[in-house]
């Protein structure tokens, strides 16, 4: 089978690495890809925003499955265009992708379906938003409704900070994403991520993870797209996972189907583990980045049949997803200046030496210039390793990090710290 993978980051490199191992694969294409993905796929010059060009490429190259990595093409409706052309797609249609594309849509769905989440107010009016602040205790969470590259969320610790966030969003600070805002009560607890595959009817668990959003050690500094992650997340016990499936994920899939917009793809639930039980923070309509990297490291079966069964509505034929009991941990190496303006062009070496530690190095933001691998983005490399425990996986990952020559890069040195502390104590 010929497969087209869309995307260019570390998530897509992890998917390409796993797809390339499949006995079902004839040829893997990737657009636009990156130098790491090029080791597994033929890179093609396709713009995911040009639905006609993508559809034509699929027809010309007998593509049997399209895997859409990032969220923007999903929210833009690329999956609809491909399905209308008879091409199987892993990823939800435009209406279903509103679960990520509109925070207000998701909150309204949760309210109607009785899915546990934070109390909220949704408004497209700045005055109403300011008045609504009176109904919330501090801290309070202010969110731009639409896609804002992971930057449209403010946890306001004071009333003035909340008012400033609302003003920023309604004045175009996040473009169209801030045309509406969602104001939420602050939830206290530990965060975890849960992943499920669904074809709109059947739902299968795809494991758990915890990521690290803050740029600095000790969870300090500004939020980023993610500085590292590990899987599984032991804090999300089997009992809690079952509650997440029964109280959050399955009711969501059922509610979407009832509204005539069945969800097909991976459903990524960001959770807060509160004293009252797991509550939904938000949904993503695709694999997380860097969570995908640790999940692919743990996957112990062929990825292609799983994705194809999801795309074709045959997930009921598949049994439990087989994930290793071992822990996987990934460390993001970023370019200096990230998450602000990253320093591009810095030379990178030592990848082969690093992988001798048993780690896999996924490319997130790299390029080849004059034969040299260089940084070409904010998050540049994802150094990923397995271990019998998170502590072991962490040691292996950082051993590989230390073998990489990337003078203009940096990373956190404490990825997995919460679980390492629990393992040490226990």
GUKOLLUM-80212 format. One record per residue (C-alpha): x, z, y; residue in one letter. Coordinates in nm, 2 decimals. Each point is the difference from the previous one (the first is absolute). Layout:
% residues N
+--------+--------+--------+---+
:     xx :     zz :     yy : r :
+--------+--------+--------+---+
:      X :      Z :      Y : a :
...
+--------+--------+--------+---+
% end
This chain:
% residues 426
+--------+--------+--------+---+
:     xx :     zz :     yy : r :
+--------+--------+--------+---+
:   0.00 :   0.00 :   0.00 : x :
:   0.12 :  -0.08 :   0.35 : x :
:  -0.05 :   0.29 :   0.25 : x :
:   0.02 :   0.01 :   0.38 : x :
:   0.10 :   0.33 :   0.16 : x :
:  -0.06 :   0.04 :   0.37 : x :
:   0.21 :   0.24 :   0.21 : x :
:   0.36 :   0.08 :   0.10 : x :
:   0.06 :   0.37 :  -0.03 : x :
:   0.12 :   0.26 :  -0.25 : x :
:  -0.35 :   0.02 :  -0.15 : x :
:   0.01 :  -0.37 :  -0.07 : x :
:   0.35 :   0.01 :  -0.14 : x :
:  -0.11 :   0.28 :  -0.25 : x :
:  -0.30 :  -0.22 :  -0.10 : x :
:   0.22 :  -0.31 :  -0.04 : x :
:   0.25 :   0.20 :  -0.21 : x :
:  -0.28 :   0.11 :  -0.23 : x :
:  -0.19 :  -0.33 :  -0.01 : x :
:   0.33 :  -0.18 :  -0.09 : x :
:   0.02 :   0.22 :  -0.32 : x :
:  -0.33 :  -0.14 :  -0.13 : x :
:  -0.02 :  -0.21 :  -0.32 : x :
:  -0.30 :  -0.17 :   0.16 : x :
:   0.19 :  -0.13 :   0.30 : x :
:   0.11 :  -0.36 :   0.02 : x :
:   0.10 :  -0.02 :   0.37 : x :
:  -0.01 :   0.25 :   0.28 : x :
:  -0.02 :  -0.12 :   0.36 : x :
:   0.02 :   0.23 :   0.30 : x :
:  -0.09 :  -0.05 :   0.37 : x :
:   0.19 :   0.08 :   0.21 : x :
:   0.19 :   0.24 :  -0.23 : x :
:   0.35 :   0.15 :   0.08 : x :
:   0.35 :  -0.03 :  -0.16 : x :
:  -0.09 :   0.26 :  -0.26 : x :
:  -0.32 :  -0.18 :  -0.10 : x :
:   0.20 :  -0.32 :  -0.02 : x :
:   0.17 :   0.14 :  -0.31 : x :
:  -0.33 :  -0.02 :  -0.18 : x :
:  -0.20 :  -0.27 :   0.17 : x :
:   0.02 :  -0.34 :   0.18 : x :
:  -0.06 :   0.07 :   0.37 : x :
:  -0.24 :  -0.23 :   0.18 : x :
:  -0.08 :  -0.05 :   0.36 : x :
:  -0.37 :   0.10 :   0.02 : x :
:  -0.19 :   0.18 :   0.28 : x :
:  -0.26 :   0.23 :  -0.16 : x :
:  -0.21 :  -0.04 :   0.32 : x :
:  -0.03 :  -0.37 :  -0.09 : x :
:  -0.26 :   0.02 :  -0.27 : x :
:  -0.02 :  -0.38 :  -0.04 : x :
:   0.38 :  -0.03 :  -0.06 : x :
:   0.00 :   0.29 :  -0.25 : x :
:  -0.30 :  -0.15 :  -0.19 : x :
:   0.17 :  -0.34 :   0.00 : x :
:   0.32 :   0.14 :  -0.14 : x :
:  -0.19 :   0.17 :  -0.28 : x :
:  -0.16 :  -0.32 :  -0.10 : x :
:   0.32 :  -0.20 :   0.01 : x :
:   0.20 :   0.26 :  -0.20 : x :
:  -0.27 :   0.09 :  -0.26 : x :
:   0.00 :   0.37 :   0.12 : x :
:  -0.19 :   0.21 :  -0.25 : x :
:   0.01 :   0.33 :   0.20 : x :
:   0.07 :   0.09 :   0.36 : x :
:   0.13 :   0.35 :   0.07 : x :
:  -0.05 :   0.11 :   0.37 : x :
:   0.24 :   0.27 :   0.09 : x :
:  -0.08 :   0.11 :   0.36 : x :
:  -0.32 :   0.10 :   0.16 : x :
:  -0.03 :  -0.25 :   0.29 : x :
:  -0.08 :  -0.31 :  -0.22 : x :
:  -0.26 :   0.20 :  -0.19 : x :
:  -0.18 :   0.11 :   0.32 : x :
:   0.03 :  -0.36 :   0.12 : x :
:  -0.19 :  -0.12 :  -0.30 : x :
:   0.26 :  -0.20 :  -0.18 : x :
:  -0.13 :   0.12 :  -0.34 : x :
:  -0.34 :  -0.15 :   0.09 : x :
:   0.15 :  -0.34 :   0.07 : x :
:   0.20 :   0.00 :  -0.32 : x :
:  -0.29 :   0.11 :  -0.22 : x :
:  -0.22 :  -0.26 :   0.16 : x :
:   0.26 :  -0.25 :  -0.12 : x :
:  -0.01 :   0.14 :  -0.35 : x :
:   0.33 :   0.18 :   0.01 : x :
:   0.02 :   0.35 :  -0.15 : x :
:   0.12 :   0.26 :   0.25 : x :
:   0.12 :   0.35 :  -0.03 : x :
:  -0.14 :   0.17 :   0.32 : x :
:  -0.34 :   0.06 :   0.15 : x :
:  -0.21 :  -0.24 :   0.20 : x :
:  -0.04 :   0.04 :   0.38 : x :
:  -0.31 :   0.22 :  -0.01 : x :
:   0.15 :   0.23 :  -0.26 : x :
:   0.33 :   0.02 :   0.19 : x :
:  -0.18 :   0.17 :   0.28 : x :
:   0.08 :   0.32 :  -0.20 : x :
:   0.34 :  -0.04 :   0.17 : x :
:  -0.08 :  -0.22 :   0.29 : x :
:  -0.25 :   0.23 :   0.15 : x :
:   0.04 :   0.38 :  -0.01 : x :
:  -0.35 :   0.04 :   0.14 : x :
:  -0.15 :  -0.22 :  -0.28 : x :
:   0.16 :   0.23 :  -0.26 : x :
:  -0.11 :   0.32 :   0.17 : x :
:  -0.36 :  -0.14 :   0.01 : x :
:   0.01 :  -0.09 :  -0.36 : x :
:   0.13 :   0.34 :  -0.10 : x :
:  -0.28 :   0.16 :   0.21 : x :
:  -0.27 :  -0.20 :  -0.17 : x :
:   0.15 :   0.04 :  -0.35 : x :
:   0.08 :   0.37 :   0.03 : x :
:   0.37 :  -0.05 :  -0.05 : x :
:   0.21 :   0.30 :   0.12 : x :
:   0.19 :  -0.08 :   0.32 : x :
:   0.06 :   0.15 :   0.34 : x :
:  -0.29 :   0.03 :   0.25 : x :
:   0.02 :  -0.28 :   0.26 : x :
:  -0.15 :  -0.18 :   0.29 : x :
:   0.03 :  -0.38 :   0.04 : x :
:  -0.04 :  -0.16 :   0.34 : x :
:   0.08 :  -0.32 :   0.19 : x :
:  -0.04 :   0.18 :   0.34 : x :
:   0.27 :   0.19 :   0.17 : x :
:  -0.24 :   0.25 :   0.17 : x :
:  -0.17 :   0.08 :  -0.32 : x :
:   0.33 :   0.05 :  -0.17 : x :
:   0.11 :   0.25 :   0.27 : x :
:  -0.33 :   0.18 :  -0.02 : x :
:   0.03 :   0.02 :  -0.38 : x :
:   0.32 :   0.20 :   0.03 : x :
:  -0.21 :   0.30 :   0.08 : x :
:  -0.14 :   0.00 :  -0.36 : x :
:   0.35 :   0.03 :  -0.16 : x :
:   0.25 :   0.28 :  -0.02 : x :
:   0.37 :  -0.05 :   0.06 : x :
:   0.20 :  -0.16 :  -0.14 : x :
:  -0.22 :  -0.31 :  -0.01 : x :
:   0.07 :  -0.35 :  -0.15 : x :
:  -0.04 :  -0.31 :   0.21 : x :
:   0.00 :  -0.34 :  -0.19 : x :
:  -0.01 :  -0.36 :   0.12 : x :
:  -0.28 :  -0.16 :  -0.22 : x :
:   0.19 :  -0.31 :  -0.10 : x :
:   0.34 :  -0.10 :  -0.14 : x :
:   0.28 :   0.14 :   0.22 : x :
:   0.31 :  -0.04 :  -0.23 : x :
:  -0.03 :   0.37 :  -0.10 : x :
:   0.04 :   0.12 :   0.36 : x :
:  -0.36 :   0.04 :   0.11 : x :
:  -0.04 :   0.37 :  -0.09 : x :
:   0.07 :   0.29 :   0.23 : x :
:  -0.02 :   0.37 :  -0.10 : x :
:  -0.07 :   0.15 :   0.34 : x :
:   0.10 :   0.36 :   0.03 : x :
:  -0.16 :   0.05 :   0.34 : x :
:  -0.30 :  -0.13 :   0.19 : x :
:   0.22 :  -0.19 :   0.25 : x :
:   0.19 :  -0.17 :  -0.29 : x :
:  -0.34 :  -0.10 :  -0.16 : x :
:  -0.12 :  -0.14 :   0.34 : x :
:   0.32 :  -0.19 :   0.04 : x :
:  -0.03 :  -0.15 :  -0.35 : x :
:  -0.36 :  -0.11 :   0.07 : x :
:   0.11 :  -0.16 :   0.33 : x :
:   0.29 :  -0.18 :  -0.16 : x :
:  -0.22 :  -0.15 :  -0.27 : x :
:  -0.28 :  -0.11 :   0.23 : x :
:   0.25 :  -0.15 :   0.24 : x :
:   0.13 :  -0.24 :  -0.26 : x :
:   0.29 :   0.20 :  -0.13 : x :
:  -0.07 :  -0.12 :  -0.35 : x :
:  -0.16 :  -0.33 :   0.09 : x :
:  -0.34 :  -0.07 :  -0.16 : x :
:   0.07 :   0.28 :  -0.26 : x :
:  -0.09 :   0.25 :   0.28 : x :
:  -0.32 :  -0.16 :   0.11 : x :
:  -0.17 :   0.28 :  -0.20 : x :
:   0.14 :   0.34 :  -0.08 : x :
:  -0.08 :   0.26 :  -0.26 : x :
:   0.04 :   0.37 :   0.09 : x :
:   0.05 :   0.22 :  -0.30 : x :
:   0.03 :   0.37 :  -0.08 : x :
:   0.35 :   0.10 :  -0.10 : x :
:   0.03 :   0.07 :  -0.37 : x :
:   0.26 :   0.25 :  -0.12 : x :
:   0.17 :  -0.03 :  -0.34 : x :
:   0.26 :  -0.21 :  -0.18 : x :
:  -0.04 :  -0.38 :   0.00 : x :
:   0.02 :  -0.22 :  -0.32 : x :
:  -0.08 :  -0.36 :  -0.08 : x :
:  -0.21 :  -0.12 :  -0.29 : x :
:  -0.02 :  -0.36 :  -0.12 : x :
:  -0.26 :  -0.17 :  -0.21 : x :
:  -0.07 :  -0.35 :  -0.12 : x :
:  -0.35 :  -0.13 :   0.01 : x :
:  -0.18 :  -0.33 :  -0.05 : x :
:  -0.31 :   0.13 :   0.18 : x :
:  -0.14 :   0.16 :  -0.32 : x :
:   0.27 :   0.16 :  -0.21 : x :
:   0.25 :   0.24 :   0.15 : x :
:   0.34 :   0.08 :  -0.15 : x :
:   0.25 :   0.26 :   0.13 : x :
:   0.33 :  -0.14 :   0.11 : x :
:   0.17 :   0.33 :   0.07 : x :
:   0.09 :   0.22 :   0.30 : x :
:   0.28 :   0.04 :   0.25 : x :
:   0.11 :   0.19 :   0.31 : x :
:   0.17 :  -0.16 :   0.29 : x :
:   0.20 :   0.12 :   0.30 : x :
:  -0.12 :  -0.14 :   0.33 : x :
:   0.22 :   0.18 :   0.25 : x :
:   0.33 :  -0.17 :   0.09 : x :
:   0.21 :   0.32 :  -0.02 : x :
:   0.10 :   0.26 :  -0.26 : x :
:  -0.24 :   0.29 :  -0.03 : x :
:  -0.29 :  -0.23 :   0.10 : x :
:   0.11 :  -0.02 :   0.36 : x :
:  -0.02 :  -0.27 :   0.26 : x :
:  -0.24 :  -0.29 :   0.04 : x :
:  -0.21 :  -0.15 :  -0.27 : x :
:   0.12 :  -0.31 :  -0.18 : x :
:  -0.13 :  -0.24 :  -0.26 : x :
:   0.16 :   0.23 :  -0.25 : x :
:   0.35 :   0.13 :  -0.06 : x :
:  -0.03 :   0.05 :  -0.37 : x :
:  -0.23 :   0.10 :  -0.28 : x :
:  -0.02 :   0.14 :  -0.35 : x :
:  -0.24 :  -0.04 :  -0.30 : x :
:  -0.18 :   0.16 :  -0.16 : x :
:  -0.11 :   0.27 :   0.24 : x :
:  -0.03 :   0.31 :  -0.22 : x :
:  -0.20 :   0.18 :   0.27 : x :
:  -0.28 :  -0.24 :  -0.09 : x :
:  -0.06 :   0.15 :  -0.34 : x :
:  -0.20 :  -0.17 :  -0.27 : x :
:  -0.30 :   0.21 :   0.09 : x :
:   0.03 :  -0.10 :   0.37 : x :
:   0.05 :  -0.37 :  -0.09 : x :
:  -0.33 :   0.02 :  -0.20 : x :
:  -0.17 :   0.14 :   0.31 : x :
:   0.14 :  -0.28 :   0.21 : x :
:  -0.13 :  -0.26 :  -0.24 : x :
:  -0.34 :   0.17 :  -0.04 : x :
:  -0.06 :   0.11 :   0.36 : x :
:   0.18 :  -0.26 :   0.21 : x :
:   0.12 :  -0.32 :  -0.17 : x :
:  -0.28 :  -0.09 :  -0.24 : x :
:  -0.27 :   0.08 :   0.26 : x :
:   0.18 :  -0.22 :   0.25 : x :
:   0.01 :  -0.29 :  -0.25 : x :
:  -0.37 :   0.05 :  -0.08 : x :
:  -0.10 :   0.02 :   0.37 : x :
:   0.19 :  -0.32 :   0.08 : x :
:  -0.17 :  -0.18 :  -0.29 : x :
:  -0.34 :   0.13 :   0.12 : x :
:   0.07 :  -0.14 :   0.35 : x :
:   0.07 :  -0.35 :  -0.15 : x :
:   0.37 :   0.01 :   0.06 : x :
:   0.16 :   0.09 :  -0.34 : x :
:   0.36 :   0.11 :   0.03 : x :
:   0.26 :  -0.17 :  -0.21 : x :
:   0.37 :   0.09 :   0.01 : x :
:   0.19 :   0.32 :   0.04 : x :
:  -0.16 :   0.29 :   0.18 : x :
:   0.25 :   0.24 :   0.16 : x :
:  -0.16 :   0.33 :   0.10 : x :
:   0.19 :   0.22 :   0.24 : x :
:  -0.11 :   0.35 :  -0.08 : x :
:   0.02 :   0.35 :   0.15 : x :
:   0.00 :   0.27 :  -0.25 : x :
:  -0.20 :   0.26 :   0.18 : x :
:  -0.11 :   0.35 :  -0.11 : x :
:  -0.34 :  -0.16 :  -0.07 : x :
:   0.15 :  -0.27 :  -0.22 : x :
:   0.13 :  -0.36 :   0.06 : x :
:  -0.14 :  -0.18 :   0.31 : x :
:   0.05 :  -0.36 :   0.10 : x :
:   0.22 :  -0.06 :   0.30 : x :
:  -0.01 :  -0.38 :  -0.01 : x :
:   0.00 :  -0.30 :  -0.23 : x :
:   0.25 :  -0.28 :  -0.02 : x :
:  -0.10 :  -0.33 :  -0.16 : x :
:   0.34 :  -0.07 :  -0.16 : x :
:   0.30 :   0.18 :  -0.16 : x :
:   0.18 :   0.24 :   0.23 : x :
:   0.35 :  -0.06 :   0.13 : x :
:   0.21 :   0.17 :  -0.12 : x :
:  -0.24 :   0.14 :  -0.27 : x :
:  -0.02 :  -0.33 :  -0.18 : x :
:   0.38 :   0.02 :  -0.07 : x :
:  -0.03 :   0.32 :  -0.19 : x :
:  -0.32 :  -0.11 :  -0.18 : x :
:   0.16 :  -0.32 :  -0.12 : x :
:   0.30 :   0.20 :  -0.13 : x :
:  -0.23 :   0.21 :  -0.21 : x :
:  -0.22 :  -0.28 :  -0.13 : x :
:   0.06 :  -0.05 :  -0.37 : x :
:  -0.20 :  -0.31 :  -0.06 : x :
:  -0.03 :  -0.36 :   0.11 : x :
:  -0.13 :  -0.01 :   0.35 : x :
:  -0.15 :  -0.36 :  -0.01 : x :
:  -0.28 :   0.07 :  -0.25 : x :
:  -0.10 :   0.30 :   0.20 : x :
:  -0.02 :  -0.18 :   0.33 : x :
:  -0.17 :  -0.31 :  -0.16 : x :
:  -0.26 :   0.22 :  -0.18 : x :
:  -0.08 :   0.16 :   0.34 : x :
:  -0.02 :  -0.34 :   0.17 : x :
:  -0.23 :  -0.14 :  -0.26 : x :
:  -0.23 :   0.30 :  -0.04 : x :
:   0.12 :   0.08 :  -0.36 : x :
:   0.15 :   0.34 :   0.07 : x :
:  -0.23 :   0.16 :  -0.26 : x :
:   0.20 :  -0.18 :  -0.27 : x :
:   0.31 :   0.19 :   0.10 : x :
:   0.07 :   0.35 :  -0.11 : x :
:   0.18 :   0.28 :   0.19 : x :
:   0.29 :  -0.12 :   0.22 : x :
:   0.32 :   0.10 :  -0.16 : x :
:   0.23 :   0.19 :   0.24 : x :
:   0.32 :   0.18 :  -0.09 : x :
:  -0.01 :   0.38 :  -0.01 : x :
:   0.34 :  -0.02 :   0.18 : x :
:   0.02 :   0.04 :   0.38 : x :
:   0.10 :  -0.28 :   0.24 : x :
:   0.13 :   0.06 :   0.35 : x :
:   0.08 :  -0.25 :   0.27 : x :
:   0.21 :   0.06 :   0.32 : x :
:  -0.05 :  -0.24 :   0.29 : x :
:   0.32 :  -0.11 :   0.18 : x :
:  -0.10 :  -0.10 :   0.35 : x :
:   0.18 :  -0.16 :   0.29 : x :
:   0.11 :   0.23 :   0.28 : x :
:  -0.26 :   0.02 :   0.27 : x :
:  -0.30 :  -0.01 :  -0.24 : x :
:  -0.29 :   0.07 :   0.05 : x :
:   0.07 :  -0.11 :   0.35 : x :
:   0.21 :  -0.32 :   0.05 : x :
:   0.21 :  -0.04 :  -0.31 : x :
:   0.36 :  -0.14 :   0.02 : x :
:  -0.01 :  -0.33 :  -0.19 : x :
:   0.30 :  -0.19 :  -0.14 : x :
:   0.19 :   0.28 :  -0.15 : x :
:   0.20 :  -0.10 :  -0.31 : x :
:  -0.10 :   0.15 :  -0.34 : x :
:   0.22 :   0.02 :  -0.30 : x :
:   0.04 :   0.19 :  -0.33 : x :
:  -0.35 :  -0.09 :  -0.15 : x :
:   0.15 :  -0.08 :  -0.34 : x :
:   0.21 :   0.32 :   0.00 : x :
:  -0.31 :   0.20 :   0.09 : x :
:  -0.20 :  -0.14 :  -0.29 : x :
:   0.26 :   0.12 :  -0.24 : x :
:  -0.15 :   0.34 :   0.06 : x :
:  -0.31 :  -0.12 :  -0.18 : x :
:  -0.19 :  -0.05 :   0.33 : x :
:  -0.18 :  -0.31 :   0.10 : x :
:   0.05 :  -0.11 :   0.36 : x :
:  -0.31 :  -0.17 :   0.15 : x :
:   0.05 :  -0.20 :   0.32 : x :
:  -0.25 :   0.08 :   0.27 : x :
:   0.15 :  -0.15 :   0.32 : x :
:   0.31 :  -0.21 :  -0.08 : x :
:   0.13 :  -0.35 :   0.07 : x :
:   0.30 :  -0.22 :  -0.09 : x :
:   0.21 :  -0.11 :   0.29 : x :
:   0.32 :  -0.19 :  -0.05 : x :
:   0.00 :   0.11 :  -0.36 : x :
:  -0.03 :   0.37 :   0.09 : x :
:  -0.29 :   0.23 :  -0.08 : x :
:  -0.12 :   0.15 :   0.32 : x :
:  -0.27 :   0.23 :   0.14 : x :
:  -0.30 :  -0.19 :   0.13 : x :
:  -0.26 :   0.26 :   0.06 : x :
:  -0.07 :   0.37 :   0.05 : x :
:  -0.02 :   0.11 :  -0.37 : x :
:   0.27 :  -0.20 :  -0.17 : x :
:   0.06 :   0.12 :  -0.36 : x :
:  -0.19 :   0.22 :  -0.25 : x :
:   0.24 :   0.17 :  -0.23 : x :
:  -0.21 :   0.09 :  -0.31 : x :
:   0.09 :   0.20 :  -0.31 : x :
:  -0.16 :   0.17 :  -0.31 : x :
:   0.06 :   0.35 :  -0.13 : x :
:  -0.15 :   0.25 :  -0.25 : x :
:  -0.09 :   0.20 :   0.31 : x :
:  -0.03 :  -0.07 :   0.37 : x :
:   0.33 :   0.19 :   0.05 : x :
:   0.18 :  -0.23 :  -0.24 : x :
:  -0.16 :  -0.31 :   0.16 : x :
:   0.10 :   0.12 :   0.34 : x :
:   0.36 :   0.05 :  -0.11 : x :
:   0.02 :  -0.35 :  -0.15 : x :
:  -0.15 :  -0.16 :   0.31 : x :
:   0.23 :   0.17 :   0.24 : x :
:   0.30 :  -0.08 :  -0.23 : x :
:  -0.09 :  -0.36 :   0.05 : x :
:  -0.06 :   0.04 :   0.37 : x :
:   0.35 :   0.13 :   0.04 : x :
:   0.14 :  -0.31 :  -0.17 : x :
:  -0.16 :  -0.23 :   0.25 : x :
:   0.20 :  -0.11 :   0.31 : x :
:  -0.24 :  -0.02 :   0.29 : x :
:   0.17 :   0.14 :   0.31 : x :
:  -0.29 :  -0.08 :   0.23 : x :
:  -0.26 :   0.16 :  -0.23 : x :
:  -0.12 :   0.35 :  -0.07 : x :
:  -0.23 :   0.19 :  -0.24 : x :
:  -0.16 :   0.33 :  -0.05 : x :
:   0.20 :   0.23 :  -0.23 : x :
:  -0.30 :   0.20 :  -0.12 : x :
:  -0.25 :  -0.24 :  -0.16 : x :
:  -0.19 :   0.20 :  -0.27 : x :
:   0.09 :   0.33 :   0.15 : x :
:  -0.34 :   0.17 :  -0.06 : x :
:   0.00 :  -0.08 :  -0.37 : x :
:   0.38 :   0.07 :  -0.04 : x :
:  -0.07 :   0.35 :   0.15 : x :
:  -0.29 :   0.05 :  -0.25 : x :
:   0.22 :  -0.11 :  -0.29 : x :
:   0.28 :   0.22 :   0.11 : x :
:  -0.23 :   0.30 :   0.04 : x :
:  -0.18 :  -0.07 :  -0.32 : x :
+--------+--------+--------+---+
% end
